[in-house]
Amino acid sequence: MDPSELEILAYEANPLGMICLRRRGLRSEPGTVVTEITLDHQFLMSSHNTVSECALATQALGLHGGAGLQVLVGGLGLGYTARAALGSDRVAQVEVVELLPQVIDWFERRLLPLADELRADPRFAVSQGDVYARLSLPPLRQHDLILIDVDHSPSERLADANGSFYGEEGLGRARQHLAPEGVLGVWSYAESPVFEAALRAVFRDVRVEAVRFQNRVLEEPETNWLYFARG
């Protein structure tokens, strides 16, 4: 694809705004094609910058020594967190909860770059729903890993209602969904000392990891933040 070309794969309204799935060539790397998602013309994610999304899963796995792991992922996105979790033979199942039916439709229509790979793995399942609402209710089952990559950050959320998750009360309810020794992982594009303090008030073991990488789409360095908690 020529770097000057932009292919709109889908452009649809949803309660959060206008969401767009697009594909384009990358000027900095001729011959490279990237898939991107935007919301109300604001950039959300790219298939070319997935270091921190993958690290959310791999680092959480590194904090859990068990096998036969049950993983819950909040947010399908382009599928890279789910694939990273499935890359471990210690994972028995990855269940993804995605808020937007449009994104699930893109997945089912194989418009997302990892759709075929994820669909081929019997350990993978995706359903439409609000992961925050689910974690606010008493658990029907527990998970070994709960990985959240939905909002931009704890203070910059896609919906105001998500805010209750990031406080001590919401985190306390979410903790009930973790099996013994389970790990909660949360992705953020920005550092959040307030969220870290809430985690430390609820969990005995909290780790904050900065993931630094070169954003090859914007051609500049970038840092994302991963929050892990257990116990």
C-alpha positions in Angstrom: 0.0 0.0 0.0 1.3 3.4 -0.9 2.0 5.6 2.2 -0.3 8.3 0.8 -3.3 5.8 0.7 -5.7 5.5 3.6 -8.3 2.7 3.5 -11.3 3.0 5.7 -12.4 -0.4 6.7 -15.3 0.6 8.9 -16.7 3.9 10.2 -19.6 3.5 12.7 -21.5 5.4 15.4 -21.6 4.0 19.0 -22.4 5.4 22.4 -18.9 6.7 22.8 -18.7 8.4 19.5 -17.7 7.7 15.9 -15.3 4.7 15.8 -13.1 4.1 12.7 -11.0 1.1 11.6 -8.5 2.1 9.0 -5.5 0.7 7.2 -2.6 2.7 5.7 1.0 2.5 4.6 3.7 3.8 6.9 5.8 6.5 5.4 8.8 5.8 7.7 8.8 2.1 6.7 7.9 1.7 3.0 6.1 -1.6 2.4 4.7 -1.7 6.0 0.9 -1.6 6.4 -0.6 -0.7 9.7 -4.2 -1.1 11.1 -5.5 1.6 13.4 -8.5 2.4 15.4 -9.7 6.0 16.1 -12.6 7.4 18.2 -14.0 10.7 17.1 -10.9 11.2 15.0 -8.7 10.7 18.1 -6.0 8.0 17.7 -6.6 5.0 20.0 -4.3 2.2 18.8 -2.1 0.9 16.1 -1.0 -2.6 15.0 2.6 -1.1 14.7 3.0 -0.1 18.4 2.0 -3.1 20.5 4.9 -3.4 22.9 3.1 -2.2 26.0 -0.2 -4.1 25.2 1.8 -7.3 24.9 3.8 -6.6 28.0 0.6 -6.2 30.0 0.0 -10.0 29.5 3.6 -11.2 29.5 4.6 -9.4 32.7 1.4 -10.4 34.5 2.2 -14.0 33.5 5.7 -13.6 35.0 4.1 -12.6 38.3 2.1 -15.8 38.4 3.8 -19.1 38.8 0.8 -21.4 38.2 -0.5 -23.4 35.2 -3.9 -23.9 33.8 -4.5 -20.2 34.1 -7.8 -18.6 33.5 -7.4 -15.1 32.0 -9.9 -12.3 31.7 -9.1 -9.5 29.3 -11.1 -6.2 29.4 -11.0 -4.8 25.9 -10.3 -6.6 22.6 -8.8 -3.7 20.7 -6.7 -5.2 17.9 -6.2 -8.4 19.9 -2.5 -8.1 20.9 -2.9 -8.5 24.7 -5.0 -11.6 24.1 -2.5 -13.1 21.7 0.4 -12.4 24.1 -1.5 -14.3 26.9 -2.2 -17.2 24.5 1.5 -17.3 23.8 2.0 -19.1 27.1 1.3 -22.8 27.4 0.4 -22.2 31.1 -2.8 -20.4 29.9 -5.9 -22.6 29.7 -8.4 -20.0 28.6 -8.5 -16.3 27.6 -11.9 -14.7 27.8 -12.2 -11.2 26.3 -15.0 -8.9 27.2 -15.4 -6.1 24.7 -17.8 -3.2 25.2 -18.4 -2.2 21.6 -20.3 -4.7 19.3 -18.8 -2.9 16.3 -15.3 -4.2 17.4 -16.6 -7.7 17.8 -18.2 -7.5 14.4 -14.8 -6.4 12.9 -13.3 -9.4 14.5 -15.9 -11.8 13.2 -15.6 -10.3 9.7 -11.8 -10.8 10.0 -11.0 -7.1 9.5 -8.7 -7.1 12.6 -5.1 -8.3 11.8 -5.1 -11.1 14.4 -8.7 -12.3 13.8 -7.8 -15.6 12.0 -5.0 -16.5 14.5 -7.2 -15.8 17.6 -10.2 -17.6 16.1 -8.1 -20.7 15.4 -7.1 -21.0 19.1 -9.7 -23.1 21.1 -8.6 -21.4 24.3 -9.9 -18.0 23.1 -13.4 -16.6 23.5 -14.8 -13.1 23.1 -18.2 -11.7 24.2 -19.8 -8.3 24.3 -20.2 -6.6 27.6 -18.9 -4.0 30.1 -15.9 -5.5 32.0 -16.2 -2.7 34.6 -19.8 -3.6 35.4 -18.9 -7.3 35.6 -16.1 -6.6 38.1 -18.4 -4.5 40.2 -20.7 -7.5 40.8 -20.1 -10.5 43.0 -18.1 -13.0 40.9 -19.7 -16.0 39.3 -16.2 -17.4 38.8 -12.6 -16.3 39.5 -9.7 -15.7 37.2 -5.9 -16.0 37.7 -5.2 -13.0 35.6 -7.4 -10.0 35.0 -6.0 -7.6 32.4 -7.6 -4.2 31.7 -6.8 -2.2 28.6 -9.9 0.0 28.0 -9.3 3.6 29.1 -6.5 6.0 28.1 -5.6 6.2 31.8 -7.3 6.1 35.2 -8.0 9.8 35.0 -8.7 10.0 31.3 -11.5 7.5 30.7 -13.7 6.7 27.7 -16.8 6.9 29.9 -17.3 8.6 33.2 -19.0 5.5 34.6 -15.6 3.7 34.4 -14.2 5.9 37.2 -15.6 3.8 40.0 -13.3 0.9 39.1 -10.1 3.0 39.9 -11.0 3.8 43.5 -10.5 1.7 46.6 -14.1 0.5 46.6 -14.1 -0.5 43.0 -10.7 -2.2 43.3 -12.0 -4.1 46.4 -14.9 -5.5 44.4 -12.6 -6.4 41.5 -10.2 -8.2 43.8 -13.0 -10.7 44.6 -12.8 -11.8 41.0 -9.2 -12.9 41.4 -8.4 -16.5 42.4 -5.8 -17.0 45.2 -2.4 -15.5 44.0 -4.2 -13.9 41.1 -2.8 -10.8 39.4 -4.6 -7.7 38.2 -3.0 -5.8 35.4 -4.0 -2.3 34.1 -2.7 -0.5 31.1 -2.3 3.3 31.1 -0.8 5.8 28.7 0.1 8.1 31.6 1.5 7.6 35.1 -1.2 7.9 37.9 0.1 8.2 41.5 -3.6 8.5 42.7 -4.4 5.1 41.1 -1.2 3.6 42.5 -2.2 4.7 46.0 -5.6 3.2 45.6 -4.1 -0.1 44.5 -1.7 -0.1 47.5 -4.6 0.4 49.9 -6.4 -2.7 48.5 -3.6 -5.1 47.5 -0.5 -6.3 49.4 1.8 -6.4 46.4 1.8 -3.6 43.8 4.2 -3.0 41.0 4.4 -0.2 38.5 6.3 -0.7 35.3 7.2 1.9 32.7 7.3 0.6 29.2 9.5 2.8 27.0 9.6 2.3 23.2 10.1 4.2 20.0 6.7 5.1 18.5 7.4 4.4 14.8 4.1 5.8 13.7 4.7 9.2 15.3 8.5 8.8 15.0 9.1 9.8 18.7 9.8 8.0 22.0 6.8 7.1 24.1 6.3 5.7 27.6 3.2 3.7 28.7 2.5 2.5 32.3 1.5 -0.9 33.6 0.0 -1.4 37.0 0.1 -4.8 38.6 -1.4 -5.9 41.9 -2.0 -9.2 43.8 -2.9 -10.5 47.2 
